[in-house]
Amino acid sequence: MLILFGVVVGSIYAGWATPTEAASLGVIGALLIAAFMRKLSLSIIVEALDGTMRTTGMIMLIIIASYFLNFVLASTGVTRELTGFLESAGLGPYATLMLVIALYIVLGFFIETLSLMVITIPIVAPIIIGMGFDPVWFGILLILLIEMALITPPVGLNLYVVQGVRQGGSFNDVMLGAMPYVGFMFVMAILLILFPALAMYLPNLLG
């Protein structure tokens, strides 16, 4: 497991592979490890492919439902109302930022991440950047909030991925297990707000 973890995460952090490519390396690594341990067989491969198709099908159904929700929200004018609300709130820069963070946390419960970005970024980014926040810093904070949405129920896609590959157990166990990570990510968001240099050190160094 440590070797497989090193191949996947190490290739990403070393800059040798994107996350998608690293996933492929993980598959190759798992096959090689299974072969080395003399556990690789046709039945194991068929079982792995079957599990992959089931999990992928489940996730695709969630994404389709999320895109339908995205269409409904856009058609009913929620995007327009959201823009008007943020512009007319009359709050200061940091109060507006807190409102945006709360908005992403709440929307992340119900909307798939790509749909969430498509709906909100064209609205939120100009307002926040116009208040004097650095666009690179806000982009990093935004990605953190988007990643948090991946592990918050009921539409946290990573929760369903974990449940799909588990051997039994209830979905509630997965949600409870993810809560500490949600808490840590929330702490990271607070630290980024209190100490922007955490996100800006390398960009400033390169710039």
C-alpha positions, 0 to 999 in steps of 0.5 A, a space after each residue: 500500500 505504501 508503494 502504491 501511495 508513493 507512486 500515485 501521490 509521489 508522481 503528482 507532487 513530483 510533477 511527473 503526472 496529472 491526477 488523472 494520469 497518476 490514477 492510471 499509474 496507480 492501476 498499473 502499479 496495483 496490477 504489478 503488485 498483485 502479479 508480484 504477490 502471485 494474486 493476479 488472475 483473470 477472475 480478479 481482473 473481471 471482478 475489478 472491472 465489474 466494480 469499476 463499472 458499477 462505481 462509475 455508473 453510480 457516479 455518472 447518475 449523480 453527475 447527471 442529476 447535478 447537471 439537471 439541478 444546475 439547469 433548473 437553478 439557471 432557468 429559475 433565475 437563481 444565478 441572477 438573484 445571487 448576483 443581486 444579493 451579493 452586490 446589494 448586501 452592502 457588506 465590507 470586504 471580509 464580511 462579503 468573503 465570509 458570506 461567499 465561504 458560507 455560500 460555497 459550504 451550503 451549495 457544496 452540500 447539494 451541487 456537484 463541483 463542476 456545476 458549482 464552479 460554473 454557476 458561481 465563479 462568474 458571479 463571485 470572482 469579479 466581486 471579491 477581486 473588485 474588493 481588493 483580494 488577490 485573484 491567485 489567493 482567492 483561486 486557491 481558497 476557492 479550490 479548497 472550498 470546491 474540494 470540501 464539497 467533494 466530501 460533504 453529503 449528500 452529493 459529495 462524489 468522493 463519499 460515493 466512491 469510497 462507499 462503492 469500493 467498501 466491503 459492506 457497511 452503511 453510507 453513514 459510516 463514510 459520512 462520519 469518517 469524512 467529517 474530520 477532514 471537512 473540519 481540517 479543510 475548514 481550518 485551512 480556509 481560516 488560516 488562508 484568510 488570516 495568513 494569506 502568505 501561506 498561499 502567496 509565498 511561491 507565487 510572490 517568489 516566482 513573480 
